[in-house]
Amino acid sequence: MTNLDAIELLVLDVDGVLSDGQLVLHGDGSESKCFHTHDGHGIRMWQRAGGKTALLSGRYSEPTQRRADQLEIAHVIQDCHFKLPALQKLLDALHLKPENVAYIGDDLPDLPPIRFVALGIAPANAVDEVKQEADYVTTRPGGQGAVREAIEYILKNSGRWQALMERYLA
């Protein structure tokens, strides 16, 4: 059983996890993505509880950077085709160990990080291979509340939920 009290860093893939995985390509070369407000608020809750967040995406996207800026996510790694070395470098920079990390991913490039960290999470719409390796599979798909569900799972099962709720009810 993973010690969820030790989780300090939540690392998110973007396409298919924080977004619904669909890309809208516009005629001017720009793109759009859909992000769910519940996921955004969940990230804010995680931050209020003292957690750190990082994004680790296989492709570069301006909407991803804009969403990270809105949510004050300081650690954003994009255009990353080999995610495990990038994750290891991030952990070194933050002086964290794999047992301090939860990772949410939905596709094959996410398998090495999911296997490496203390808590590997897959959204409901992840490919079967990722769901089989994950420690927890959300009931909600990526881009539709999966991140929020995962955050609540960690907070509730690590004893941090009640203190957070007291801040909302005050």
Secondary structure as GFF3:
##gff-version 3
##sequence-region A 1 170
A	DSSP	three_ten_helix	4	6	.	.	.	ID=ss1
A	DSSP	beta_strand	9	12	.	.	.	ID=ss2
A	DSSP	pi_helix	14	18	.	.	.	ID=ss3
A	DSSP	beta_strand	24	25	.	.	.	ID=ss4
A	DSSP	beta_strand	31	32	.	.	.	ID=ss5
A	DSSP	alpha_helix	37	48	.	.	.	ID=ss6
A	DSSP	beta_strand	52	56	.	.	.	ID=ss7
A	DSSP	alpha_helix	62	70	.	.	.	ID=ss8
A	DSSP	beta_strand	75	77	.	.	.	ID=ss9
A	DSSP	alpha_helix	83	94	.	.	.	ID=ss10
A	DSSP	three_ten_helix	98	100	.	.	.	ID=ss11
A	DSSP	beta_strand	101	104	.	.	.	ID=ss12
A	DSSP	three_ten_helix	108	110	.	.	.	ID=ss13
A	DSSP	alpha_helix	111	116	.	.	.	ID=ss14
A	DSSP	beta_strand	119	122	.	.	.	ID=ss15
A	DSSP	alpha_helix	128	133	.	.	.	ID=ss16
A	DSSP	beta_strand	136	137	.	.	.	ID=ss17
A	DSSP	alpha_helix	146	157	.	.	.	ID=ss18
A	DSSP	alpha_helix	161	169	.	.	.	ID=ss19
###
